Amino acid sequence: MKDTPYGWAGNSPAQEFDNAAADVYLGKYVLVGVTYLDSGGQVESSVQMHGVVESASREGITLSLKGERAGQSWTMPADPSAISPARPGRYQLPETGEVVENPDFICTWMVQKPQAS
């Protein structure tokens, strides 16, 4: 299992994220994929994780992770444009082989290294 990626902290770029938006996610199960790109845009690595939303605010959405990362938490930006309703079904994580059944949401992030100056 790869290390859990560092969580995100800061102000959300999504200004419309308010208490009503936060309530949509609280207690929901989320499947997350994070892809890391080098400065040229080539994939270096990826991480998948899943868990239940324990808190949500403009400062970020924090998941209580499950499966192989149980006991850890991870915070992502409060950006609804990166979060989509999941289609019902079984999702297998390539990294661990874990199967997540019927998550409520799927969220994907791409993190790119800056260009060298």
MOPAC internal coordinates of N, CA, C and O (Angstrom, degrees):
PM7 1SCF
backbone

  N    0.0000 0     0.00 0     0.00 0    0    0    0
  C    1.4439 1     0.00 0     0.00 0    1    0    0
  C    1.5237 1   108.67 1     0.00 0    2    1    0
  O    1.2310 1   121.06 1   -45.57 1    3    2    1
  N    1.3268 1   115.59 1   134.43 1    3    2    1
  C    1.4547 1   120.90 1   176.07 1    5    3    2
  C    1.5197 1   109.61 1   -75.93 1    6    5    3
  O    1.2310 1   121.28 1   -20.62 1    7    6    5
  N    1.3331 1   115.16 1   159.38 1    7    6    5
  C    1.4594 1   119.37 1   176.01 1    9    7    6
  C    1.5210 1   109.97 1   -62.28 1   10    9    7
  O    1.2310 1   120.91 1   -29.16 1   11   10    9
  N    1.3200 1   115.86 1   150.84 1   11   10    9
  C    1.4488 1   120.34 1   173.55 1   13   11   10
  C    1.5175 1   107.80 1   -69.59 1   14   13   11
  O    1.2310 1   119.66 1   -48.32 1   15   14   13
  N    1.3370 1   118.25 1   131.68 1   15   14   13
  C    1.4627 1   118.85 1  -179.49 1   17   15   14
  C    1.5220 1   110.91 1   -65.95 1   18   17   15
  O    1.2310 1   121.99 1   -25.07 1   19   18   17
  N    1.3146 1   113.80 1   154.93 1   19   18   17
  C    1.4625 1   118.19 1   176.25 1   21   19   18
  C    1.5144 1   109.17 1   -58.96 1   22   21   19
  O    1.2310 1   121.17 1   -39.00 1   23   22   21
  N    1.3234 1   115.36 1   141.00 1   23   22   21
  C    1.4579 1   119.94 1   175.92 1   25   23   22
  C    1.5131 1   110.41 1   -75.09 1   26   25   23
  O    1.2310 1   121.19 1   -13.47 1   27   26   25
  N    1.2811 1   115.33 1   166.53 1   27   26   25
  C    1.4513 1   122.66 1  -179.65 1   29   27   26
  C    1.5148 1   108.47 1   -98.98 1   30   29   27
  O    1.2310 1   119.94 1   -36.70 1   31   30   29
  N    1.2999 1   117.73 1   143.30 1   31   30   29
  C    1.4661 1   121.79 1   175.61 1   33   31   30
  C    1.5153 1   108.19 1  -139.78 1   34   33   31
  O    1.2310 1   120.58 1   -40.24 1   35   34   33
  N    1.2979 1   116.50 1   139.76 1   35   34   33
  C    1.4615 1   120.51 1   179.00 1   37   35   34
  C    1.5042 1   110.37 1   145.79 1   38   37   35
  O    1.2310 1   121.49 1     8.45 1   39   38   37
  N    1.3057 1   114.75 1  -171.55 1   39   38   37
  C    1.4549 1   119.74 1  -179.89 1   41   39   38
  C    1.5160 1   109.81 1   -84.01 1   42   41   39
  O    1.2310 1   120.75 1   -40.98 1   43   42   41
  N    1.3062 1   116.17 1   139.02 1   43   42   41
  C    1.4561 1   121.56 1  -179.21 1   45   43   42
  C    1.5165 1   110.42 1   -71.26 1   46   45   43
  O    1.2310 1   120.08 1   -39.56 1   47   46   45
  N    1.3317 1   117.46 1   140.44 1   47   46   45
  C    1.4549 1   119.73 1   173.50 1   49   47   46
  C    1.5242 1   111.52 1   -71.85 1   50   49   47
  O    1.2310 1   120.22 1   165.72 1   51   50   49
  N    1.3251 1   117.19 1   -14.28 1   51   50   49
  C    1.4575 1   121.93 1  -177.67 1   53   51   50
  C    1.5298 1   109.17 1   -91.37 1   54   53   51
  O    1.2310 1   120.78 1   -84.73 1   55   54   53
  N    1.3160 1   116.12 1    95.27 1   55   54   53
  C    1.4595 1   120.78 1  -177.31 1   57   55   54
  C    1.5275 1   112.51 1   -65.56 1   58   57   55
  O    1.2310 1   120.24 1   157.32 1   59   58   57
  N    1.3333 1   117.15 1   -22.68 1   59   58   57
  C    1.4596 1   119.79 1  -178.68 1   61   59   58
  C    1.5219 1   112.74 1   -79.04 1   62   61   59
  O    1.2310 1   119.84 1   179.24 1   63   62   61
  N    1.3205 1   117.92 1    -0.76 1   63   62   61
  C    1.4576 1   120.30 1  -179.54 1   65   63   62
  C    1.5230 1   108.68 1   -76.79 1   66   65   63
  O    1.2310 1   120.54 1   -71.10 1   67   66   65
  N    1.3190 1   116.57 1   108.90 1   67   66   65
  C    1.4612 1   122.13 1  -178.83 1   69   67   66
  C    1.5258 1   108.60 1  -128.17 1   70   69   67
  O    1.2310 1   120.27 1    10.48 1   71   70   69
  N    1.3245 1   117.09 1  -169.52 1   71   70   69
  C    1.4643 1   120.52 1  -178.31 1   73   71   70
  C    1.5242 1   112.58 1   -59.95 1   74   73   71
  O    1.2310 1   120.27 1   142.57 1   75   74   73
  N    1.3234 1   117.09 1   -37.43 1   75   74   73
  C    1.4661 1   119.77 1   179.32 1   77   75   74
  C    1.5231 1   110.23 1   -64.87 1   78   77   75
  O    1.2310 1   120.42 1   138.93 1   79   78   77
  N    1.3296 1   116.81 1   -41.07 1   79   78   77
  C    1.4647 1   120.72 1   177.83 1   81   79   78
  C    1.5272 1   110.14 1   -65.74 1   82   81   79
  O    1.2310 1   120.60 1   138.28 1   83   82   81
  N    1.3191 1   116.46 1   -41.72 1   83   82   81
  C    1.4687 1   120.34 1   179.68 1   85   83   82
  C    1.5187 1   111.18 1   -60.25 1   86   85   83
  O    1.2310 1   120.49 1   139.99 1   87   86   85
  N    1.3253 1   116.67 1   -40.01 1   87   86   85
  C    1.4606 1   121.00 1  -178.16 1   89   87   86
  C    1.5307 1   112.37 1   -62.21 1   90   89   87
  O    1.2310 1   120.13 1   153.16 1   91   90   89
  N    1.3365 1   117.37 1   -26.84 1   91   90   89
  C    1.4617 1   121.21 1   178.85 1   93   91   90
  C    1.5295 1   110.66 1   -62.53 1   94   93   91
  O    1.2310 1   120.39 1   146.17 1   95   94   93
  N    1.3392 1   116.86 1   -33.83 1   95   94   93
  C    1.4601 1   121.23 1  -173.06 1   97   95   94
  C    1.5268 1   114.66 1   -95.95 1   98   97   95
  O    1.2310 1   119.68 1   155.62 1   99   98   97
  N    1.3099 1   118.22 1   -24.38 1   99   98   97
  C    1.4665 1   120.70 1  -176.00 1  101   99   98
  C    1.5278 1   111.86 1   -55.79 1  102  101   99
  O    1.2310 1   121.15 1   -51.52 1  103  102  101
  N    1.3343 1   115.40 1   128.48 1  103  102  101
  C    1.4520 1   121.27 1   178.21 1  105  103  102
  C    1.5144 1   115.03 1    79.53 1  106  105  103
  O    1.2310 1   119.76 1   178.51 1  107  106  105
  N    1.3134 1   118.06 1    -1.49 1  107  106  105
  C    1.4727 1   121.30 1  -178.45 1  109  107  106
  C    1.5241 1   110.84 1   -86.57 1  110  109  107
  O    1.2310 1   121.18 1   -26.51 1  111  110  109
  N    1.3199 1   115.35 1   153.49 1  111  110  109
  C    1.4617 1   122.42 1  -179.69 1  113  111  110
  C    1.5267 1   108.61 1   -93.37 1  114  113  111
  O    1.2310 1   120.78 1   -51.58 1  115  114  113
  N    1.3431 1   116.12 1   128.42 1  115  114  113
  C    1.4620 1   121.27 1  -174.91 1  117  115  114
  C    1.5244 1   110.08 1  -125.22 1  118  117  115
  O    1.2310 1   120.98 1   -45.41 1  119  118  117
  N    1.3156 1   115.73 1   134.59 1  119  118  117
  C    1.4526 1   123.64 1   172.41 1  121  119  118
  C    1.5260 1   106.88 1  -101.50 1  122  121  119
  O    1.2310 1   120.41 1   -53.42 1  123  122  121
  N    1.3453 1   116.81 1   126.58 1  123  122  121
  C    1.4641 1   121.93 1  -173.50 1  125  123  122
  C    1.5226 1   110.11 1  -121.35 1  126  125  123
  O    1.2310 1   121.16 1   -42.25 1  127  126  125
  N    1.3260 1   115.39 1   137.75 1  127  126  125
  C    1.4589 1   121.82 1   171.66 1  129  127  126
  C    1.5141 1   108.74 1  -124.87 1  130  129  127
  O    1.2310 1   120.54 1   -48.49 1  131  130  129
  N    1.3287 1   116.58 1   131.51 1  131  130  129
  C    1.4605 1   121.90 1   177.20 1  133  131  130
  C    1.5230 1   107.09 1  -121.78 1  134  133  131
  O    1.2310 1   120.32 1   -57.50 1  135  134  133
  N    1.3343 1   116.99 1   122.50 1  135  134  133
  C    1.4567 1   122.51 1   178.12 1  137  135  134
  C    1.5175 1   108.56 1  -110.85 1  138  137  135
  O    1.2310 1   120.85 1   -50.35 1  139  138  137
  N    1.3302 1   115.98 1   129.65 1  139  138  137
  C    1.4584 1   121.99 1  -179.91 1  141  139  138
  C    1.5239 1   109.17 1  -103.19 1  142  141  139
  O    1.2310 1   121.06 1   -52.37 1  143  142  141
  N    1.3423 1   115.57 1   127.63 1  143  142  141
  C    1.4512 1   122.45 1  -179.39 1  145  143  142
  C    1.5253 1   109.87 1  -112.55 1  146  145  143
  O    1.2310 1   121.21 1   -31.68 1  147  146  145
  N    1.3299 1   115.30 1   148.32 1  147  146  145
  C    1.4643 1   117.94 1   173.86 1  149  147  146
  C    1.5271 1   108.13 1   -78.25 1  150  149  147
  O    1.2310 1   119.98 1     1.29 1  151  150  149
  N    1.3217 1   117.64 1  -178.71 1  151  150  149
  C    1.4647 1   121.01 1  -175.59 1  153  151  150
  C    1.5308 1   112.37 1   -65.77 1  154  153  151
  O    1.2310 1   120.17 1   160.37 1  155  154  153
  N    1.3260 1   117.28 1   -19.63 1  155  154  153
  C    1.4617 1   121.02 1   177.73 1  157  155  154
  C    1.5146 1   114.06 1   -91.77 1  158  157  155
  O    1.2310 1   120.36 1   179.64 1  159  158  157
  N    1.3279 1   116.91 1    -0.36 1  159  158  157
  C    1.4598 1   121.25 1   178.04 1  161  159  158
  C    1.5114 1   114.77 1    91.85 1  162  161  159
  O    1.2310 1   120.00 1  -171.69 1  163  162  161
  N    1.3397 1   117.61 1     8.31 1  163  162  161
  C    1.4555 1   120.81 1   178.04 1  165  163  162
  C    1.5283 1   110.56 1   -87.26 1  166  165  163
  O    1.2310 1   120.54 1   -37.75 1  167  166  165
  N    1.3228 1   116.57 1   142.25 1  167  166  165
  C    1.4652 1   121.33 1  -178.74 1  169  167  166
  C    1.5265 1   109.79 1   -67.52 1  170  169  167
  O    1.2310 1   121.01 1   -52.75 1  171  170  169
  N    1.3242 1   115.68 1   127.25 1  171  170  169
  C    1.4659 1   121.56 1   174.95 1  173  171  170
  C    1.5223 1   110.95 1   -98.15 1  174  173  171
  O    1.2310 1   120.84 1   135.93 1  175  174  173
  N    1.3348 1   115.99 1   -44.07 1  175  174  173
  C    1.4605 1   120.34 1  -179.10 1  177  175  174
  C    1.5225 1   109.19 1  -164.03 1  178  177  175
  O    1.2310 1   121.68 1    -7.75 1  179  178  177
  N    1.3233 1   114.40 1   172.25 1  179  178  177
  C    1.4626 1   119.16 1   175.97 1  181  179  178
  C    1.5199 1   108.91 1  -147.41 1  182  181  179
  O    1.2310 1   121.40 1   -24.00 1  183  182  181
  N    1.3085 1   114.92 1   156.00 1  183  182  181
  C    1.4609 1   122.55 1  -179.72 1  185  183  182
  C    1.5235 1   107.49 1  -136.32 1  186  185  183
  O    1.2310 1   120.77 1   -41.17 1  187  186  185
  N    1.3256 1   116.13 1   138.83 1  187  186  185
  C    1.4531 1   120.74 1   173.90 1  189  187  186
  C    1.5252 1   107.93 1  -122.14 1  190  189  187
  O    1.2310 1   121.11 1   -34.80 1  191  190  189
  N    1.3128 1   115.49 1   145.20 1  191  190  189
  C    1.4598 1   121.15 1   177.08 1  193  191  190
  C    1.5194 1   108.64 1  -154.24 1  194  193  191
  O    1.2310 1   120.86 1    -9.76 1  195  194  193
  N    1.3248 1   115.97 1   170.24 1  195  194  193
  C    1.4591 1   120.13 1  -178.09 1  197  195  194
  C    1.5154 1   109.12 1  -154.60 1  198  197  195
  O    1.2310 1   121.68 1   -27.16 1  199  198  197
  N    1.3335 1   114.39 1   152.84 1  199  198  197
  C    1.4536 1   118.77 1   178.53 1  201  199  198
  C    1.5054 1   112.48 1   177.14 1  202  201  199
  O    1.2310 1   121.50 1     6.23 1  203  202  201
  N    1.3213 1   114.74 1  -173.77 1  203  202  201
  C    1.4580 1   123.21 1  -176.35 1  205  203  202
  C    1.5226 1   109.39 1  -103.75 1  206  205  203
  O    1.2310 1   120.51 1   -42.81 1  207  206  205
  N    1.3234 1   116.63 1   137.19 1  207  206  205
  C    1.4604 1   121.50 1   178.58 1  209  207  206
  C    1.5239 1   108.80 1   -69.69 1  210  209  207
  O    1.2310 1   120.73 1   -62.58 1  211  210  209
  N    1.3355 1   116.21 1   117.42 1  211  210  209
  C    1.4685 1   120.55 1   179.06 1  213  211  210
  C    1.5206 1   112.09 1   -97.54 1  214  213  211
  O    1.2310 1   119.86 1   153.83 1  215  214  213
  N    1.3322 1   117.88 1   -26.17 1  215  214  213
  C    1.4670 1   120.45 1   174.98 1  217  215  214
  C    1.5155 1   108.85 1  -153.71 1  218  217  215
  O    1.2310 1   121.07 1   -27.82 1  219  218  217
  N    1.3264 1   115.56 1   152.18 1  219  218  217
  C    1.4602 1   121.13 1   179.41 1  221  219  218
  C    1.5199 1   108.80 1  -150.01 1  222  221  219
  O    1.2310 1   121.35 1   -51.02 1  223  222  221
  N    1.3234 1   115.02 1   128.98 1  223  222  221
  C    1.4609 1   121.83 1   176.81 1  225  223  222
  C    1.5220 1   107.31 1  -157.04 1  226  225  223
  O    1.2310 1   120.16 1    -1.02 1  227  226  225
  N    1.3184 1   117.31 1   178.98 1  227  226  225
  C    1.4649 1   120.23 1   176.95 1  229  227  226
  C    1.5206 1   112.25 1   -59.16 1  230  229  227
  O    1.2310 1   120.19 1   156.53 1  231  230  229
  N    1.3162 1   117.25 1   -23.47 1  231  230  229
  C    1.4638 1   121.43 1  -178.82 1  233  231  230
  C    1.5210 1   112.26 1   -77.48 1  234  233  231
  O    1.2310 1   119.60 1   163.98 1  235  234  233
  N    1.3196 1   118.38 1   -16.02 1  235  234  233
  C    1.4562 1   121.23 1   177.91 1  237  235  234
  C    1.5157 1   112.17 1   148.57 1  238  237  235
  O    1.2310 1   121.44 1   -12.36 1  239  238  237
  N    1.3219 1   114.84 1   167.64 1  239  238  237
  C    1.4613 1   123.14 1   178.27 1  241  239  238
  C    1.5248 1   106.74 1  -113.43 1  242  241  239
  O    1.2310 1   120.60 1   -59.55 1  243  242  241
  N    1.3312 1   116.46 1   120.45 1  243  242  241
  C    1.4626 1   120.70 1  -177.01 1  245  243  242
  C    1.5189 1   110.16 1  -105.71 1  246  245  243
  O    1.2310 1   121.71 1   -51.75 1  247  246  245
  N    1.3396 1   114.32 1   128.25 1  247  246  245
  C    1.4579 1   121.51 1   178.26 1  249  247  246
  C    1.5170 1   110.30 1  -102.53 1  250  249  247
  O    1.2310 1   120.73 1   -39.78 1  251  250  249
  N    1.3124 1   116.21 1   140.22 1  251  250  249
  C    1.4497 1   122.79 1   167.32 1  253  251  250
  C    1.5237 1   104.13 1   -91.47 1  254  253  251
  O    1.2310 1   120.67 1   -72.49 1  255  254  253
  N    1.3415 1   116.33 1   107.51 1  255  254  253
  C    1.4539 1   120.56 1  -172.02 1  257  255  254
  C    1.5238 1   112.43 1   -71.79 1  258  257  255
  O    1.2310 1   121.04 1   -28.41 1  259  258  257
  N    1.3085 1   115.61 1   151.59 1  259  258  257
  C    1.4602 1   123.82 1  -178.66 1  261  259  258
  C    1.5238 1   109.21 1  -123.85 1  262  261  259
  O    1.2310 1   120.75 1    -0.55 1  263  262  261
  N    1.3226 1   116.18 1   179.45 1  263  262  261
  C    1.4544 1   120.89 1   178.78 1  265  263  262
  C    1.5127 1   111.35 1    68.13 1  266  265  263
  O    1.2310 1   120.24 1    42.73 1  267  266  265
  N    1.3370 1   117.15 1  -137.27 1  267  266  265
  C    1.4651 1   121.46 1  -176.96 1  269  267  266
  C    1.5298 1   113.15 1   -65.69 1  270  269  267
  O    1.2310 1   119.82 1   163.65 1  271  270  269
  N    1.3084 1   117.95 1   -16.35 1  271  270  269
  C    1.4686 1   121.59 1   179.06 1  273  271  270
  C    1.5386 1   111.40 1  -106.13 1  274  273  271
  O    1.2310 1   120.31 1  -163.19 1  275  274  273
  N    1.3199 1   117.02 1    16.81 1  275  274  273
  C    1.4661 1   121.45 1  -179.08 1  277  275  274
  C    1.5152 1   110.23 1   -53.70 1  278  277  275
  O    1.2310 1   120.94 1   -41.95 1  279  278  277
  N    1.3225 1   115.81 1   138.05 1  279  278  277
  C    1.4605 1   121.51 1  -179.69 1  281  279  278
  C    1.5166 1   113.04 1    94.84 1  282  281  279
  O    1.2310 1   120.03 1   167.72 1  283  282  281
  N    1.3299 1   117.54 1   -12.28 1  283  282  281
  C    1.4628 1   121.34 1   177.85 1  285  283  282
  C    1.5224 1   108.67 1  -101.17 1  286  285  283
  O    1.2310 1   120.97 1   -16.74 1  287  286  285
  N    1.3155 1   115.74 1   163.26 1  287  286  285
  C    1.4598 1   119.69 1   172.70 1  289  287  286
  C    1.5215 1   108.33 1  -129.48 1  290  289  287
  O    1.2310 1   121.08 1   -18.93 1  291  290  289
  N    1.3181 1   115.54 1   161.07 1  291  290  289
  C    1.4623 1   121.17 1  -178.12 1  293  291  290
  C    1.5144 1   107.91 1  -146.99 1  294  293  291
  O    1.2310 1   120.63 1   -43.60 1  295  294  293
  N    1.3293 1   116.40 1   136.40 1  295  294  293
  C    1.4603 1   121.26 1  -178.84 1  297  295  294
  C    1.5237 1   109.73 1  -112.63 1  298  297  295
  O    1.2310 1   121.07 1   -46.80 1  299  298  297
  N    1.3174 1   115.57 1   133.20 1  299  298  297
  C    1.4642 1   121.75 1   178.51 1  301  299  298
  C    1.5260 1   109.34 1  -121.85 1  302  301  299
  O    1.2310 1   120.25 1   -16.55 1  303  302  301
  N    1.3284 1   117.12 1   163.45 1  303  302  301
  C    1.4624 1   119.66 1   178.40 1  305  303  302
  C    1.5289 1   111.55 1   -60.26 1  306  305  303
  O    1.2310 1   121.01 1   -32.04 1  307  306  305
  N    1.3089 1   115.68 1   147.96 1  307  306  305
  C    1.4662 1   121.32 1   177.13 1  309  307  306
  C    1.5249 1   107.92 1   -86.76 1  310  309  307
  O    1.2310 1   121.25 1  -110.35 1  311  310  309
  N    1.3140 1   115.21 1    69.65 1  311  310  309
  C    1.4603 1   121.81 1  -177.20 1  313  311  310
  C    1.5267 1   109.23 1  -121.21 1  314  313  311
  O    1.2310 1   120.17 1   -81.77 1  315  314  313
  N    1.3272 1   117.28 1    98.23 1  315  314  313
  C    1.4698 1   120.24 1  -177.14 1  317  315  314
  C    1.5196 1   113.91 1   -59.02 1  318  317  315
  O    1.2310 1   119.54 1   158.40 1  319  318  317
  N    1.3348 1   118.47 1   -21.60 1  319  318  317
  C    1.4667 1   119.84 1  -179.24 1  321  319  318
  C    1.5262 1   111.81 1   -68.14 1  322  321  319
  O    1.2310 1   119.46 1   162.47 1  323  322  321
  N    1.3269 1   118.63 1   -17.53 1  323  322  321
  C    1.4653 1   122.09 1   179.52 1  325  323  322
  C    1.5268 1   112.54 1   -95.79 1  326  325  323
  O    1.2310 1   120.47 1   177.60 1  327  326  325
  N    1.3265 1   116.71 1    -2.40 1  327  326  325
  C    1.4640 1   121.53 1  -174.87 1  329  327  326
  C    1.5311 1   108.71 1  -115.88 1  330  329  327
  O    1.2310 1   121.19 1   -53.44 1  331  330  329
  N    1.3290 1   115.32 1   126.56 1  331  330  329
  C    1.4712 1   120.17 1  -178.71 1  333  331  330
  C    1.5191 1   110.09 1  -125.02 1  334  333  331
  O    1.2310 1   120.18 1   -32.38 1  335  334  333
  N    1.3296 1   117.26 1   147.62 1  335  334  333
  C    1.4585 1   119.02 1   172.66 1  337  335  334
  C    1.5333 1   109.20 1   -60.08 1  338  337  335
  O    1.2310 1   120.46 1   -40.68 1  339  338  337
  N    1.3104 1   116.72 1   139.32 1  339  338  337
  C    1.4679 1   121.33 1   179.94 1  341  339  338
  C    1.5239 1   109.97 1   -86.73 1  342  341  339
  O    1.2310 1   121.11 1   -36.02 1  343  342  341
  N    1.3029 1   115.49 1   143.98 1  343  342  341
  C    1.4665 1   119.73 1   171.68 1  345  343  342
  C    1.5199 1   107.54 1   -75.24 1  346  345  343
  O    1.2310 1   119.89 1   -37.03 1  347  346  345
  N    1.3165 1   117.81 1   142.97 1  347  346  345
  C    1.4689 1   119.26 1   177.18 1  349  347  346
  C    1.5229 1   110.31 1   -58.40 1  350  349  347
  O    1.2310 1   121.10 1   -38.10 1  351  350  349
  N    1.3202 1   115.50 1   141.90 1  351  350  349
  C    1.4544 1   119.02 1   177.60 1  353  351  350
  C    1.5132 1   112.46 1   151.48 1  354  353  351
  O    1.2310 1   122.00 1     6.94 1  355  354  353
  N    1.3355 1   113.77 1  -173.06 1  355  354  353
  C    1.4679 1   121.91 1  -179.63 1  357  355  354
  C    1.5176 1   108.08 1  -105.28 1  358  357  355
  O    1.2310 1   120.82 1   -50.30 1  359  358  357
  N    1.3203 1   116.04 1   129.70 1  359  358  357
  C    1.4562 1   122.42 1   179.37 1  361  359  358
  C    1.5258 1   108.12 1  -117.59 1  362  361  359
  O    1.2310 1   120.44 1   -57.65 1  363  362  361
  N    1.3344 1   116.76 1   122.35 1  363  362  361
  C    1.4577 1   120.19 1   179.18 1  365  363  362
  C    1.5209 1   109.12 1  -101.70 1  366  365  363
  O    1.2310 1   120.77 1   -51.19 1  367  366  365
  N    1.3369 1   116.12 1   128.81 1  367  366  365
  C    1.4529 1   122.04 1   179.71 1  369  367  366
  C    1.5226 1   109.03 1   -81.92 1  370  369  367
  O    1.2310 1   119.80 1   -59.16 1  371  370  369
  N    1.3367 1   117.99 1   120.84 1  371  370  369
  C    1.4590 1   120.60 1  -177.41 1  373  371  370
  C    1.5266 1   113.54 1   -60.12 1  374  373  371
  O    1.2310 1   120.46 1   144.71 1  375  374  373
  N    1.3122 1   116.73 1   -35.29 1  375  374  373
  C    1.4678 1   121.39 1  -175.87 1  377  375  374
  C    1.5195 1   112.52 1   -66.32 1  378  377  375
  O    1.2310 1   120.36 1   136.16 1  379  378  377
  N    1.3290 1   116.92 1   -43.84 1  379  378  377
  C    1.4678 1   120.77 1  -172.23 1  381  379  378
  C    1.5243 1   114.12 1  -114.13 1  382  381  379
  O    1.2310 1   120.23 1   163.45 1  383  382  381
  N    1.3262 1   117.17 1   -16.55 1  383  382  381
  C    1.4550 1   120.60 1  -175.28 1  385  383  382
  C    1.5142 1   113.01 1    81.80 1  386  385  383
  O    1.2310 1   120.33 1   177.23 1  387  386  385
  N    1.3557 1   116.97 1    -2.77 1  387  386  385
  C    1.4685 1   120.01 1   178.86 1  389  387  386
  C    1.5228 1   109.66 1   -60.35 1  390  389  387
  O    1.2310 1   120.97 1   -31.43 1  391  390  389
  N    1.3239 1   115.76 1   148.57 1  391  390  389
  C    1.4571 1   121.49 1   176.00 1  393  391  390
  C    1.5235 1   108.03 1  -113.50 1  394  393  391
  O    1.2310 1   121.03 1   -52.55 1  395  394  393
  N    1.3229 1   115.63 1   127.45 1  395  394  393
  C    1.4637 1   122.20 1   176.79 1  397  395  394
  C    1.5205 1   106.40 1  -110.53 1  398  397  395
  O    1.2310 1   121.01 1   -56.03 1  399  398  397
  N    1.3283 1   115.66 1   123.97 1  399  398  397
  C    1.4564 1   120.01 1  -178.32 1  401  399  398
  C    1.5220 1   110.99 1  -103.33 1  402  401  399
  O    1.2310 1   121.59 1   -51.07 1  403  402  401
  N    1.3049 1   114.56 1   128.93 1  403  402  401
  C    1.4623 1   123.68 1   172.85 1  405  403  402
  C    1.5308 1   114.60 1    50.48 1  406  405  403
  O    1.2310 1   119.77 1  -125.19 1  407  406  405
  N    1.3347 1   118.05 1    54.81 1  407  406  405
  C    1.4689 1   117.88 1   174.55 1  409  407  406
  C    1.5258 1   108.96 1   -65.44 1  410  409  407
  O    1.2310 1   120.82 1   -20.98 1  411  410  409
  N    1.3142 1   116.05 1   159.02 1  411  410  409
  C    1.4673 1   119.92 1   177.97 1  413  411  410
  C    1.5221 1   111.72 1   -77.79 1  414  413  411
  O    1.2310 1   121.02 1   141.01 1  415  414  413
  N    1.3445 1   115.65 1   -38.99 1  415  414  413
  C    1.4589 1   120.82 1  -176.13 1  417  415  414
  C    1.5168 1   110.92 1  -137.35 1  418  417  415
  O    1.2310 1   121.15 1   -23.55 1  419  418  417
  N    1.3297 1   115.41 1   156.45 1  419  418  417
  C    1.4600 1   123.34 1   171.58 1  421  419  418
  C    1.5217 1   106.60 1  -122.29 1  422  421  419
  O    1.2310 1   121.41 1   -40.45 1  423  422  421
  N    1.3164 1   114.91 1   139.55 1  423  422  421
  C    1.4614 1   120.42 1  -177.69 1  425  423  422
  C    1.5293 1   108.26 1  -136.32 1  426  425  423
  O    1.2310 1   120.03 1   -48.03 1  427  426  425
  N    1.3136 1   117.55 1   131.97 1  427  426  425
  C    1.4605 1   120.48 1   178.04 1  429  427  426
  C    1.5269 1   110.13 1  -127.29 1  430  429  427
  O    1.2310 1   121.57 1   -36.41 1  431  430  429
  N    1.3204 1   114.61 1   143.59 1  431  430  429
  C    1.4644 1   122.17 1   179.82 1  433  431  430
  C    1.5143 1   109.07 1  -132.93 1  434  433  431
  O    1.2310 1   120.88 1   -35.73 1  435  434  433
  N    1.3166 1   115.93 1   144.27 1  435  434  433
  C    1.4579 1   122.03 1   172.31 1  437  435  434
  C    1.5181 1   106.75 1  -121.05 1  438  437  435
  O    1.2310 1   121.01 1   -53.45 1  439  438  437
  N    1.3245 1   115.67 1   126.55 1  439  438  437
  C    1.4613 1   121.56 1  -178.30 1  441  439  438
  C    1.5236 1   106.73 1  -117.63 1  442  441  439
  O    1.2310 1   120.81 1   -62.39 1  443  442  441
  N    1.3369 1   116.06 1   117.61 1  443  442  441
  C    1.4613 1   120.51 1  -177.52 1  445  443  442
  C    1.5278 1   111.34 1  -112.27 1  446  445  443
  O    1.2310 1   121.49 1   -44.90 1  447  446  445
  N    1.3277 1   114.76 1   135.10 1  447  446  445
  C    1.4675 1   120.10 1   175.99 1  449  447  446
  C    1.5282 1   108.13 1   -67.11 1  450  449  447
  O    1.2310 1   120.34 1   -33.86 1  451  450  449
  N    1.3179 1   116.95 1   146.14 1  451  450  449
  C    1.4749 1   118.89 1   178.07 1  453  451  450
  C    1.5317 1   110.95 1   -71.11 1  454  453  451
  O    1.2310 1   121.13 1   -21.84 1  455  454  453
  N    1.3180 1   115.44 1   158.16 1  455  454  453
  C    1.4599 1   121.17 1   175.50 1  457  455  454
  C    1.5186 1   109.30 1   -66.30 1  458  457  455
  O    1.2310 1   120.52 1   -38.75 1  459  458  457
  N    1.3190 1   116.62 1   141.25 1  459  458  457
  C    1.4789 1   120.59 1   177.08 1  461  459  458
  C    1.5269 1   107.86 1   -69.38 1  462  461  459
  O    1.2310 1   121.58 1   -38.98 1  463  462  461
  N    1.3425 1   114.58 1   141.02 1  463  462  461
  C    1.4699 1   117.36 1  -179.92 1  465  463  462
  C    1.4890 1   112.26 1  -102.31 1  466  465  463
  O    1.2310 1   120.10 1   180.00 1  467  466  465

